[in-house]
Each structure stands twice: as structure tokens, then as C-alpha cells.
Amino acid sequence: MSTEINAPDVMAEVRAVFDRYEAALVGNDVPTLDALFWDSPQVIRFGASEMLYGGDEIRAFRQARPSAGLARDLVRVEIRTFGRDFATTHAEYTRTSGGRVQIGRQTQTLVRMPGLGWQIVSAHVSNMV
């Protein structure tokens, strides 16, 4: 089996999804965040302080989280694509909170879903201690 890794056109598509997610995240655009996550009981998002299973739990978290203090600076973004329908994104970022700089990490797994386009099917966010 041969899988094309990091095809330039697929990389560009996934980067556009990543950028759309980032803008929605820091702008607290909940409808866009919800649209980018797969609406399924199978989707998972582990955050810095939460473990969310399924689209309903992720949506409830997004609705309830504070809308202030969301700004962050991306330090590094790495994208990998495998074939035309599977990708991962990894981001390092910094955020200032309480006068202290926090270093965070975000990983997402994306799958191109028929009729839906690229969807985040798994995500993990953590902070360096």
C-alpha cells in the first residue's frame, strides 16, 4: 500500500481548516467551532481540564466556557497528511494569564467526511506545567 504523505494541495486544505478553527477559537465563534467538529457520539476532545466524549458534550462545553482570555500566540504549527482524507495538526502556543506566560499544546485529528468536508474527529489540548 502506498499513501501519499503531505500532498501540497491537501496540506493547503488542512491549513485552511486549521486557520479557520484558530480564528473561531480566539473569537469565540461557537457555531464555527461546532461545525468543524464531527457531530457524532464518537468524537473526543480532551482539554486542559476536561474530557469530552461526543458532540453533545463538546457543544455544551463550548456554550458554557468563558469568552474572555482566549487570545493566544501560535509558536509552531505542524501539519501531516496521509492520503487525501486523513490529517493531523499540532500546535504550540503561548497565552498570558494572570501575568504569567503559559505554554500550551494542541493536537487534532481530521478526516475528510463525505458531504461534510474536513472534520475534527479527535482533539487534545494540554498546558506545560
MMTF fields as JSON, N, C-alpha, C and O atoms, coordinates in Angstrom:
{
  "mmtfVersion": "1.0.0",
  "mmtfProducer": "UNKNOWN",
  "numBonds": 515,
  "numAtoms": 516,
  "numGroups": 129,
  "numChains": 1,
  "numModels": 1,
  "chainsPerModel": [1],
  "groupsPerChain": [129],
  "chainIdList": ["A"],
  "bondAtomList": [4, 2, 8, 6, 12, 10, 16, 14, 20, 18, 24, 22, 28, 26, 32, 30, 36, 34, 40, 38, 44, 42, 48, 46, 52, 50, 56, 54, 60, 58, 64, 62, 68, 66, 72, 70, 76, 74, 80, 78, 84, 82, 88, 86, 92, 90, 96, 94, 100, 98, 104, 102, 108, 106, 112, 110, 116, 114, 120, 118, 124, 122, 128, 126, 132, 130, 136, 134, 140, 138, 144, 142, 148, 146, 152, 150, 156, 154, 160, 158, 164, 162, 168, 166, 172, 170, 176, 174, 180, 178, 184, 182, 188, 186, 192, 190, 196, 194, 200, 198, 204, 202, 208, 206, 212, 210, 216, 214, 220, 218, 224, 222, 228, 226, 232, 230, 236, 234, 240, 238, 244, 242, 248, 246, 252, 250, 256, 254, 260, 258, 264, 262, 268, 266, 272, 270, 276, 274, 280, 278, 284, 282, 288, 286, 292, 290, 296, 294, 300, 298, 304, 302, 308, 306, 312, 310, 316, 314, 320, 318, 324, 322, 328, 326, 332, 330, 336, 334, 340, 338, 344, 342, 348, 346, 352, 350, 356, 354, 360, 358, 364, 362, 368, 366, 372, 370, 376, 374, 380, 378, 384, 382, 388, 386, 392, 390, 396, 394, 400, 398, 404, 402, 408, 406, 412, 410, 416, 414, 420, 418, 424, 422, 428, 426, 432, 430, 436, 434, 440, 438, 444, 442, 448, 446, 452, 450, 456, 454, 460, 458, 464, 462, 468, 466, 472, 470, 476, 474, 480, 478, 484, 482, 488, 486, 492, 490, 496, 494, 500, 498, 504, 502, 508, 506, 512, 510],
  "bondOrderList": [1, 1, 1, 1, 1, 1, 1, 1, 1, 1, 1, 1, 1, 1, 1, 1, 1, 1, 1, 1, 1, 1, 1, 1, 1, 1, 1, 1, 1, 1, 1, 1, 1, 1, 1, 1, 1, 1, 1, 1, 1, 1, 1, 1, 1, 1, 1, 1, 1, 1, 1, 1, 1, 1, 1, 1, 1, 1, 1, 1, 1, 1, 1, 1, 1, 1, 1, 1, 1, 1, 1, 1, 1, 1, 1, 1, 1, 1, 1, 1, 1, 1, 1, 1, 1, 1, 1, 1, 1, 1, 1, 1, 1, 1, 1, 1, 1, 1, 1, 1, 1, 1, 1, 1, 1, 1, 1, 1, 1, 1, 1, 1, 1, 1, 1, 1, 1, 1, 1, 1, 1, 1, 1, 1, 1, 1, 1, 1],
  "groupList": [{"groupName": "MET", "atomNameList": ["N", "CA", "C", "O"], "elementList": ["N", "C", "C", "O"], "formalChargeList": [0, 0, 0, 0], "bondAtomList": [1, 0, 2, 1, 3, 2], "bondOrderList": [1, 1, 2], "singleLetterCode": "M", "chemCompType": "L-PEPTIDE LINKING"}, {"groupName": "SER", "atomNameList": ["N", "CA", "C", "O"], "elementList": ["N", "C", "C", "O"], "formalChargeList": [0, 0, 0, 0], "bondAtomList": [1, 0, 2, 1, 3, 2], "bondOrderList": [1, 1, 2], "singleLetterCode": "S", "chemCompType": "L-PEPTIDE LINKING"}, {"groupName": "THR", "atomNameList": ["N", "CA", "C", "O"], "elementList": ["N", "C", "C", "O"], "formalChargeList": [0, 0, 0, 0], "bondAtomList": [1, 0, 2, 1, 3, 2], "bondOrderList": [1, 1, 2], "singleLetterCode": "T", "chemCompType": "L-PEPTIDE LINKING"}, {"groupName": "GLU", "atomNameList": ["N", "CA", "C", "O"], "elementList": ["N", "C", "C", "O"], "formalChargeList": [0, 0, 0, 0], "bondAtomList": [1, 0, 2, 1, 3, 2], "bondOrderList": [1, 1, 2], "singleLetterCode": "E", "chemCompType": "L-PEPTIDE LINKING"}, {"groupName": "ILE", "atomNameList": ["N", "CA", "C", "O"], "elementList": ["N", "C", "C", "O"], "formalChargeList": [0, 0, 0, 0], "bondAtomList": [1, 0, 2, 1, 3, 2], "bondOrderList": [1, 1, 2], "singleLetterCode": "I", "chemCompType": "L-PEPTIDE LINKING"}, {"groupName": "ASN", "atomNameList": ["N", "CA", "C", "O"], "elementList": ["N", "C", "C", "O"], "formalChargeList": [0, 0, 0, 0], "bondAtomList": [1, 0, 2, 1, 3, 2], "bondOrderList": [1, 1, 2], "singleLetterCode": "N", "chemCompType": "L-PEPTIDE LINKING"}, {"groupName": "ALA", "atomNameList": ["N", "CA", "C", "O"], "elementList": ["N", "C", "C", "O"], "formalChargeList": [0, 0, 0, 0], "bondAtomList": [1, 0, 2, 1, 3, 2], "bondOrderList": [1, 1, 2], "singleLetterCode": "A", "chemCompType": "L-PEPTIDE LINKING"}, {"groupName": "PRO", "atomNameList": ["N", "CA", "C", "O"], "elementList": ["N", "C", "C", "O"], "formalChargeList": [0, 0, 0, 0], "bondAtomList": [1, 0, 2, 1, 3, 2], "bondOrderList": [1, 1, 2], "singleLetterCode": "P", "chemCompType": "L-PEPTIDE LINKING"}, {"groupName": "ASP", "atomNameList": ["N", "CA", "C", "O"], "elementList": ["N", "C", "C", "O"], "formalChargeList": [0, 0, 0, 0], "bondAtomList": [1, 0, 2, 1, 3, 2], "bondOrderList": [1, 1, 2], "singleLetterCode": "D", "chemCompType": "L-PEPTIDE LINKING"}, {"groupName": "VAL", "atomNameList": ["N", "CA", "C", "O"], "elementList": ["N", "C", "C", "O"], "formalChargeList": [0, 0, 0, 0], "bondAtomList": [1, 0, 2, 1, 3, 2], "bondOrderList": [1, 1, 2], "singleLetterCode": "V", "chemCompType": "L-PEPTIDE LINKING"}, {"groupName": "ARG", "atomNameList": ["N", "CA", "C", "O"], "elementList": ["N", "C", "C", "O"], "formalChargeList": [0, 0, 0, 0], "bondAtomList": [1, 0, 2, 1, 3, 2], "bondOrderList": [1, 1, 2], "singleLetterCode": "R", "chemCompType": "L-PEPTIDE LINKING"}, {"groupName": "PHE", "atomNameList": ["N", "CA", "C", "O"], "elementList": ["N", "C", "C", "O"], "formalChargeList": [0, 0, 0, 0], "bondAtomList": [1, 0, 2, 1, 3, 2], "bondOrderList": [1, 1, 2], "singleLetterCode": "F", "chemCompType": "L-PEPTIDE LINKING"}, {"groupName": "TYR", "atomNameList": ["N", "CA", "C", "O"], "elementList": ["N", "C", "C", "O"], "formalChargeList": [0, 0, 0, 0], "bondAtomList": [1, 0, 2, 1, 3, 2], "bondOrderList": [1, 1, 2], "singleLetterCode": "Y", "chemCompType": "L-PEPTIDE LINKING"}, {"groupName": "LEU", "atomNameList": ["N", "CA", "C", "O"], "elementList": ["N", "C", "C", "O"], "formalChargeList": [0, 0, 0, 0], "bondAtomList": [1, 0, 2, 1, 3, 2], "bondOrderList": [1, 1, 2], "singleLetterCode": "L", "chemCompType": "L-PEPTIDE LINKING"}, {"groupName": "GLY", "atomNameList": ["N", "CA", "C", "O"], "elementList": ["N", "C", "C", "O"], "formalChargeList": [0, 0, 0, 0], "bondAtomList": [1, 0, 2, 1, 3, 2], "bondOrderList": [1, 1, 2], "singleLetterCode": "G", "chemCompType": "PEPTIDE LINKING"}, {"groupName": "TRP", "atomNameList": ["N", "CA", "C", "O"], "elementList": ["N", "C", "C", "O"], "formalChargeList": [0, 0, 0, 0], "bondAtomList": [1, 0, 2, 1, 3, 2], "bondOrderList": [1, 1, 2], "singleLetterCode": "W", "chemCompType": "L-PEPTIDE LINKING"}, {"groupName": "GLN", "atomNameList": ["N", "CA", "C", "O"], "elementList": ["N", "C", "C", "O"], "formalChargeList": [0, 0, 0, 0], "bondAtomList": [1, 0, 2, 1, 3, 2], "bondOrderList": [1, 1, 2], "singleLetterCode": "Q", "chemCompType": "L-PEPTIDE LINKING"}, {"groupName": "HIS", "atomNameList": ["N", "CA", "C", "O"], "elementList": ["N", "C", "C", "O"], "formalChargeList": [0, 0, 0, 0], "bondAtomList": [1, 0, 2, 1, 3, 2], "bondOrderList": [1, 1, 2], "singleLetterCode": "H", "chemCompType": "L-PEPTIDE LINKING"}],
  "groupTypeList": [0, 1, 2, 3, 4, 5, 6, 7, 8, 9, 0, 6, 3, 9, 10, 6, 9, 11, 8, 10, 12, 3, 6, 6, 13, 9, 14, 5, 8, 9, 7, 2, 13, 8, 6, 13, 11, 15, 8, 1, 7, 16, 9, 4, 10, 11, 14, 6, 1, 3, 0, 13, 12, 14, 14, 8, 3, 4, 10, 6, 11, 10, 16, 6, 10, 7, 1, 6, 14, 13, 6, 10, 8, 13, 9, 10, 9, 3, 4, 10, 2, 11, 14, 10, 8, 11, 6, 2, 2, 17, 6, 3, 12, 2, 10, 2, 1, 14, 14, 10, 9, 16, 4, 14, 10, 16, 2, 16, 2, 13, 9, 10, 0, 7, 14, 13, 14, 15, 16, 4, 9, 1, 6, 17, 9, 1, 5, 0, 9],
  "groupIdList": [1, 2, 3, 4, 5, 6, 7, 8, 9, 10, 11, 12, 13, 14, 15, 16, 17, 18, 19, 20, 21, 22, 23, 24, 25, 26, 27, 28, 29, 30, 31, 32, 33, 34, 35, 36, 37, 38, 39, 40, 41, 42, 43, 44, 45, 46, 47, 48, 49, 50, 51, 52, 53, 54, 55, 56, 57, 58, 59, 60, 61, 62, 63, 64, 65, 66, 67, 68, 69, 70, 71, 72, 73, 74, 75, 76, 77, 78, 79, 80, 81, 82, 83, 84, 85, 86, 87, 88, 89, 90, 91, 92, 93, 94, 95, 96, 97, 98, 99, 100, 101, 102, 103, 104, 105, 106, 107, 108, 109, 110, 111, 112, 113, 114, 115, 116, 117, 118, 119, 120, 121, 122, 123, 124, 125, 126, 127, 128, 129],
  "secStructList": [7, 7, 7, 7, 5, 1, 7, 2, 2, 2, 2, 2, 2, 2, 2, 2, 2, 2, 2, 2, 2, 2, 2, 2, 2, 2, 6, 6, 7, 2, 2, 2, 2, 2, 2, 2, 5, 7, 7, 1, 6, 6, 7, 3, 3, 3, 7, 1, 1, 7, 3, 3, 3, 1, 2, 2, 2, 2, 2, 2, 2, 2, 2, 2, 1, 7, 1, 1, 1, 7, 7, 7, 3, 3, 3, 3, 3, 3, 3, 3, 3, 3, 6, 6, 6, 3, 3, 3, 3, 3, 3, 3, 3, 3, 3, 3, 3, 6, 6, 3, 3, 3, 3, 3, 3, 3, 3, 3, 3, 3, 3, 3, 3, 6, 6, 6, 3, 3, 3, 3, 3, 3, 3, 3, 3, 3, 3, 7, 7],
  "xCoordList": [0.845, 0.0, 0.884, 1.846, 0.56, 1.308, 0.374, -0.668, 0.75, -0.037, 0.803, 1.934, 0.253, 0.959, 0.927, -0.138, 2.089, 2.211, 2.491, 3.369, 1.731, 1.918, 1.783, 2.589, 0.764, 0.48, 0.207, -0.594, 0.851, 0.719, -0.72, -1.053, -1.573, -2.952, -3.73, -4.554, -3.484, -4.171, -3.64, -4.406, -2.338, -1.751, -2.405, -2.721, -2.604, -3.22, -4.659, -5.089, -5.408, -6.78, -6.811, -7.598, -5.953, -5.947, -5.476, -6.002, -4.507, -4.058, -5.193, -5.337, -5.993, -7.135, -8.143, -8.71, -8.366, -9.261, -8.664, -9.368, -7.35, -6.676, -6.816, -7.146, -6.574, -6.672, -8.097, -8.303, -9.071, -10.479, -10.808, -11.498, -10.315, -10.531, -9.874, -10.488, -8.652, -7.914, -8.649, -8.797, -9.109, -9.852, -11.147, -11.503, -11.843, -13.084, -12.81, -13.593, -11.706, -11.373, -11.112, -11.727, -10.216, -9.87, -10.984, -11.046, -11.867, -13.004, -14.268, -15.316, -14.172, -15.312, -16.514, -17.66, -16.219, -17.247, -17.73, -17.291, -18.63, -19.082, -19.729, -19.453, -20.571, -21.152, -20.09, -20.235, -19.026, -17.968, -17.197, -16.875, -16.898, -16.209, -17.042, -16.513, -18.333, -19.206, -19.226, -19.226, -19.242, -19.286, -18.01, -18.048, -16.886, -15.616, -15.409, -14.614, -16.119, -16.031, -17.08, -18.217, -16.697, -17.605, -18.763, -18.531, -19.974, -21.155, -21.525, -22.392, -20.847, -21.015, -20.742, -19.967, -21.362, -21.02, -19.582, -19.045, -18.964, -17.623, -16.507, -15.355, -16.815, -15.79, -15.335, -16.118, -14.051, -13.473, -12.645, -11.931, -12.761, -11.912, -11.455, -12.264, -10.158, -9.565, -8.959, -8.108, -9.392, -8.872, -7.929, -7.593, -7.513, -6.589, -7.213, -6.504, -8.536, -9.19, -10.488, -11.272, -10.728, -11.969, -11.725, -10.797, -12.582, -12.588, -13.992, -14.946, -14.114, -15.432, -15.598, -14.761, -16.681, -16.978, -18.266, -19.33, -18.17, -19.346, -19.623, -19.239, -20.298, -20.614, -21.442, -21.253, -22.358, -23.201, -22.371, -22.591, -21.426, -20.587, -19.675, -19.461, -19.145, -18.27, -19.061, -18.585, -20.253, -21.092, -21.445, -21.387, -21.805, -22.155, -20.964, -21.125, -19.773, -18.565, -18.355, -18.088, -18.472, -18.268, -19.274, -18.916, -20.511, -21.55, -21.27, -21.588, -20.673, -20.503, -19.164, -19.031, -18.186, -16.856, -16.833, -17.574, -15.974, -15.866, -15.375, -14.616, -15.818, -15.416, -14.243, -13.794, -13.74, -12.596, -11.317, -11.351, -10.202, -8.905, -8.608, -7.88, -9.149, -8.958, -7.78, -7.343, -7.27, -6.176, -4.954, -4.663, -4.251, -3.018, -2.138, -2.615, -0.86, 0.101, 0.613, 1.138, 0.457, 0.977, 2.498, 3.034, 3.174, 4.626, 5.065, 6.005, 4.372, 4.725, 3.485, 2.72, 3.297, 2.208, 2.815, 3.557, 2.488, 2.938, 1.706, 0.824, 1.655, 0.546, 1.119, 2.153, 0.435, 0.796, -0.472, -1.528, -0.362, -1.488, -1.054, 0.099, -2.007, -1.755, -2.868, -4.016, -2.506, -3.534, -4.288, -3.756, -5.514, -6.285, -7.37, -8.073, -7.502, -8.649, -8.316, -9.228, -7.039, -6.657, -5.496, -4.54, -5.593, -4.547, -4.462, -5.404, -3.312, -3.127, -2.56, -1.798, -2.939, -2.34, -1.806, -2.399, -0.679, -0.051, 0.345, 0.966, -0.012, 0.313, 0.882, 0.39, 1.925, 2.429, 1.984, 2.023, 1.562, 1.117, 1.478, 1.771, 1.446, 1.605, 0.373, -0.264, 0.067, -1.067, -0.658, -0.089, -0.941, -0.629, -1.875, -2.953, -1.706, -2.813, -2.308, -1.368, -2.936, -2.523, -1.09, -0.398, -0.632, 0.73, 1.773, 2.969, 1.334, 2.247, 2.039, 0.902, 3.112, 3.018, 2.863, 3.68, 1.805, 1.57, 1.937, 1.694, 2.516, 2.826, 1.816, 1.639, 1.16, 0.153, 0.431, 1.212, -0.246, -0.13, -1.524, -2.401, -1.703, -2.992, -2.728, -1.921, -3.406, -3.321, -4.725, -5.645, -4.889, -6.182, -5.983, -4.991, -6.943, -7.008, -8.211, -9.313, -7.994, -9.05, -9.26, -8.311, -10.516, -10.885, -11.815, -12.717, -11.581, -12.497, -13.724, -13.63, -14.863, -16.105, -16.953, -17.089, -17.52, -18.379, -19.518, -20.24, -19.659, -20.731, -20.464, -21.204, -19.42, -19.132, -17.791, -17.586, -16.898, -15.544, -14.718, -15.017, -13.679, -12.772, -13.469, -14.066, -13.384, -13.977, -12.942, -12.168, -12.928, -12.063, -12.757, -13.894, -12.059, -12.651, -12.041, -12.58, -10.92, -10.268, -9.391, -8.739, -9.387, -8.566, -8.045, -8.688, -6.865, -6.265, -5.551, -4.78, -5.816, -5.184, -4.561, -5.195, -3.32, -2.684, -1.764, -1.329, -1.485, -0.582, 0.682, 0.624, 1.803, 3.051, 2.975, 2.462, 3.469, 3.414, 4.747, 4.917],
  "yCoordList": [-1.181, 0.0, 1.237, 1.325, 2.167, 3.41, 4.575, 4.728, 5.382, 6.548, 7.788, 7.879, 8.735, 9.989, 10.791, 11.039, 11.187, 11.942, 13.402, 13.712, 14.283, 15.732, 16.243, 17.053, 15.765, 16.304, 17.799, 18.194, 18.633, 20.087, 20.607, 21.481, 20.098, 20.601, 20.184, 20.953, 18.983, 18.535, 19.308, 19.678, 19.548, 20.354, 21.739, 22.25, 22.339, 23.668, 23.624, 24.534, 22.585, 22.449, 22.354, 23.038, 21.505, 21.299, 22.56, 22.896, 23.258, 24.511, 25.532, 26.278, 25.568, 26.489, 26.132, 27.023, 24.847, 24.426, 24.81, 25.316, 24.567, 24.938, 26.433, 26.839, 27.261, 28.717, 29.151, 30.061, 28.511, 28.819, 28.465, 29.219, 27.323, 26.912, 27.905, 28.319, 28.281, 29.202, 30.53, 31.057, 31.076, 32.337, 32.182, 33.067, 31.081, 30.847, 30.66, 31.106, 30.005, 29.752, 31.059, 31.317, 31.874, 33.104, 34.144, 35.059, 34.013, 34.921, 34.398, 35.042, 33.223, 32.584, 32.441, 32.68, 32.046, 31.807, 30.362, 29.466, 30.158, 28.813, 28.072, 26.884, 28.701, 27.956, 27.395, 26.28, 28.164, 27.657, 26.538, 25.535, 26.696, 25.616, 24.338, 23.255, 24.466, 23.298, 22.675, 21.451, 23.503, 22.993, 22.253, 21.346, 22.627, 21.986, 20.655, 19.828, 20.443, 19.165, 18.208, 18.602, 16.979, 15.936, 15.831, 15.682, 15.901, 15.809, 14.336, 13.815, 13.688, 12.252, 11.882, 12.562, 10.823, 10.333, 9.792, 9.562, 9.59, 9.023, 10.066, 9.693, 11.35, 12.395, 12.563, 12.408, 12.883, 13.047, 14.328, 14.652, 15.05, 16.224, 16.194, 16.282, 16.069, 16.174, 17.559, 17.93, 18.326, 19.663, 19.702, 18.671, 20.888, 21.055, 20.598, 20.163, 20.694, 20.31, 19.54, 19.379, 19.064, 18.36, 17.199, 17.223, 16.188, 15.063, 14.975, 14.689, 15.222, 15.33, 14.221, 14.04, 13.496, 12.379, 12.681, 12.796, 12.807, 13.032, 14.503, 15.386, 14.726, 16.088, 16.865, 18.073, 16.202, 16.905, 17.482, 18.621, 16.706, 17.203, 18.335, 19.303, 18.22, 19.27, 20.56, 21.637, 20.465, 21.663, 22.305, 23.528, 21.501, 22.043, 22.76, 23.817, 22.196, 22.848, 24.194, 25.194, 24.224, 25.463, 26.539, 27.709, 26.146, 27.104, 27.695, 28.856, 26.897, 27.31, 27.976, 28.641, 27.823, 28.35, 29.869, 30.463, 30.493, 31.963, 32.423, 31.724, 33.595, 34.12, 35.086, 35.609, 35.332, 36.239, 35.429, 34.274, 36.044, 35.403, 34.29, 33.357, 34.361, 33.291, 33.544, 32.637, 34.768, 35.102, 34.253, 33.954, 33.874, 33.115, 33.386, 33.81, 33.141, 33.313, 31.952, 31.191, 31.654, 30.398, 30.487, 31.449, 29.497, 29.434, 28.542, 28.863, 27.422, 26.471, 25.668, 25.252, 25.457, 24.62, 23.584, 23.923, 22.329, 21.235, 20.482, 20.14, 20.232, 19.501, 18.307, 18.407, 17.174, 15.976, 15.457, 15.39, 15.091, 14.477, 13.11, 12.895, 12.201, 10.824, 10.455, 10.244, 10.381, 10.23, 11.539, 12.609, 11.454, 12.661, 12.935, 13.942, 12.027, 12.133, 12.023, 11.905, 12.057, 11.912, 12.855, 12.938, 13.57, 14.54, 14.743, 14.46, 15.239, 15.658, 17.069, 17.455, 17.827, 19.146, 19.178, 18.614, 19.847, 20.004, 21.465, 22.029, 22.067, 23.477, 23.678, 23.123, 24.481, 25.006, 26.455, 27.164, 26.889, 28.275, 28.788, 28.024, 30.107, 30.74, 31.595, 32.118, 31.714, 32.538, 33.169, 32.496, 34.452, 35.122, 35.109, 35.529, 34.619, 34.525, 34.904, 34.3, 35.897, 36.327, 36.817, 36.641, 37.438, 37.941, 36.869, 37.158, 35.646, 34.53, 33.967, 33.832, 33.643, 33.053, 31.539, 30.868, 31.027, 29.591, 29.061, 29.72, 27.886, 27.208, 26.082, 25.255, 26.059, 25.043, 24.268, 24.678, 23.12, 22.251, 21.819, 21.582, 21.724, 21.296, 20.314, 20.581, 19.188, 18.196, 17.9, 17.741, 17.827, 17.471, 16.401, 16.396, 15.507, 14.525, 14.893, 15.079, 14.997, 15.392, 14.312, 13.672, 14.123, 13.187, 13.91, 14.638, 13.697, 14.257, 13.347, 12.184, 13.885, 13.123, 13.415, 14.572, 12.38, 12.599, 13.573, 13.394, 14.584, 15.555, 16.611, 17.591, 16.435, 17.387, 18.091, 19.17, 17.506, 18.051, 17.64, 16.644, 18.413, 18.096, 18.296, 19.343, 17.283, 17.321, 16.909, 15.978, 17.595, 17.204, 16.034, 16.155, 14.894, 13.697, 13.409, 12.617, 14.049, 13.884, 15.112, 15.616, 15.583, 16.746, 16.601, 16.001, 17.161, 17.135, 18.46, 18.915, 19.069, 20.334, 20.124, 19.563, 20.569, 20.472, 21.663, 22.312, 21.929, 23.018, 22.43, 21.426, 23.058, 22.663, 23.129, 24.21, 22.337, 22.678, 23.256, 23.61],
  "zCoordList": [0.0, 0.0, 0.0, 0.764, -0.841, -0.93, -0.628, -1.265, 0.336, 0.711, 0.481, 0.959, -0.246, -0.45, 0.845, 1.409, 1.301, 2.545, 2.204, 1.399, 2.83, 2.704, 1.265, 0.807, 0.568, -0.765, -0.621, 0.226, -1.424, -1.24, -1.248, -0.447, -2.125, -2.158, -0.917, -0.421, -0.408, 0.802, 2.011, 2.901, 2.038, 3.116, 3.153, 4.227, 1.99, 1.928, 2.434, 3.144, 2.082, 2.561, 4.081, 4.735, 4.642, 6.087, 6.798, 7.859, 6.245, 6.857, 6.878, 7.846, 5.824, 5.799, 6.895, 7.526, 7.122, 8.203, 9.547, 10.42, 9.718, 10.965, 11.213, 12.327, 10.202, 10.363, 10.684, 11.486, 10.066, 10.356, 11.804, 12.489, 12.267, 13.653, 14.608, 15.591, 14.329, 15.208, 15.326, 16.429, 14.211, 14.242, 15.038, 15.816, 14.854, 15.592, 17.076, 17.915, 17.404, 18.807, 19.55, 20.585, 19.035, 19.75, 19.655, 20.476, 18.659, 18.53, 19.181, 19.123, 19.804, 20.462, 19.513, 19.895, 18.273, 17.263, 17.419, 16.698, 18.361, 18.729, 17.556, 17.39, 16.735, 15.605, 14.651, 14.151, 14.398, 13.522, 14.2, 13.564, 15.483, 16.208, 16.16, 15.91, 16.398, 16.352, 14.961, 14.83, 13.926, 12.556, 12.174, 11.343, 12.77, 12.429, 13.139, 12.691, 14.245, 14.949, 14.391, 14.13, 14.216, 13.767, 14.747, 15.947, 14.284, 15.142, 15.295, 14.592, 16.227, 16.415, 17.87, 18.544, 18.358, 19.69, 19.739, 20.823, 18.574, 18.503, 18.632, 18.855, 18.499, 18.572, 20.017, 20.953, 20.179, 21.519, 21.549, 20.6, 22.671, 22.903, 24.357, 25.281, 24.538, 25.866, 25.968, 25.159, 26.959, 27.172, 28.354, 28.936, 28.693, 29.813, 31.124, 32.031, 31.229, 32.486, 32.266, 33.201, 31.046, 30.771, 29.805, 28.997, 29.912, 28.988, 28.421, 29.144, 27.121, 26.496, 25.462, 24.578, 25.594, 24.706, 23.958, 24.565, 22.663, 21.831, 21.566, 22.333, 20.459, 20.05, 21.049, 21.195, 21.742, 22.711, 23.858, 24.27, 24.372, 25.473, 25.0, 25.73, 23.8, 23.27, 23.073, 23.434, 22.51, 22.323, 23.661, 23.795, 24.642, 25.966, 26.584, 27.194, 26.434, 26.943, 26.258, 26.924, 24.948, 24.195, 24.624, 24.757, 24.835, 25.231, 26.607, 26.861, 27.501, 28.896, 29.187, 30.215, 28.332, 28.672, 28.579, 27.797, 29.385, 29.343, 27.971, 27.3, 27.575, 26.268, 26.367, 25.347, 27.569, 27.749, 27.923, 28.348, 27.59, 27.795, 26.818, 27.155, 25.62, 24.643, 23.702, 22.995, 23.694, 22.78, 23.091, 24.249, 22.042, 22.198, 20.997, 19.945, 21.161, 20.076, 19.65, 20.462, 18.373, 17.856, 17.754, 17.204, 18.278, 18.222, 17.066, 16.339, 16.908, 15.856, 15.489, 16.359, 14.198, 13.695, 12.75, 11.829, 12.994, 12.136, 11.648, 12.435, 10.366, 9.754, 9.012, 8.351, 9.131, 8.38, 7.719, 8.349, 6.452, 5.757, 5.253, 4.879, 5.254, 4.835, 3.862, 4.255, 2.587, 1.565, 1.416, 1.713, 0.961, 0.688, 1.734, 1.655, 2.72, 3.613, 5.094, 5.912, 5.465, 6.868, 7.159, 6.387, 8.289, 8.62, 10.125, 10.867, 10.553, 11.937, 11.951, 11.064, 12.963, 13.189, 14.613, 15.533, 14.77, 16.081, 16.208, 15.307, 17.316, 17.52, 18.914, 19.896, 18.974, 20.249, 20.301, 19.296, 21.479, 21.614, 22.999, 23.919, 23.112, 24.419, 24.683, 23.768, 25.959, 26.395, 27.717, 28.577, 27.887, 29.147, 30.015, 29.593, 31.231, 32.171, 33.559, 34.076, 34.146, 35.482, 35.52, 36.523, 34.421, 34.354, 34.087, 34.056, 33.897, 33.674, 32.268, 31.818, 31.586, 30.252, 30.393, 31.023, 29.798, 29.773, 28.394, 27.383, 28.359, 27.105, 26.939, 27.834, 25.792, 25.544, 24.275, 23.416, 24.19, 23.008, 22.589, 23.42, 21.293, 20.74, 19.61, 18.72, 19.649, 18.584, 18.103, 18.905, 16.795, 16.221, 15.155, 14.427, 15.084, 14.006, 13.16, 13.677, 11.853, 10.934, 9.88, 9.427, 9.502, 8.457, 7.494, 7.908, 6.21, 5.208, 5.156, 4.763, 5.553, 5.616, 4.38, 3.984, 3.772, 2.603, 2.933, 3.913, 2.111, 2.279, 3.343, 3.428, 4.158, 5.244, 5.075, 5.629, 4.332, 4.229, 5.438, 6.097, 5.724, 6.818, 8.166, 8.418, 9.023, 10.35, 11.388, 11.165, 12.511, 13.63, 14.313, 14.768, 14.384, 14.99, 16.354, 17.127, 16.646, 17.942, 18.185, 17.271, 19.431, 19.768, 21.181, 22.042, 21.403, 22.731, 22.954, 22.109, 24.099, 24.483, 25.848, 26.742, 26.019, 27.324, 27.528, 26.577, 28.783, 29.134, 29.765, 30.475, 29.501, 30.157, 31.6, 31.889, 32.467, 33.894, 34.326, 35.493]
}
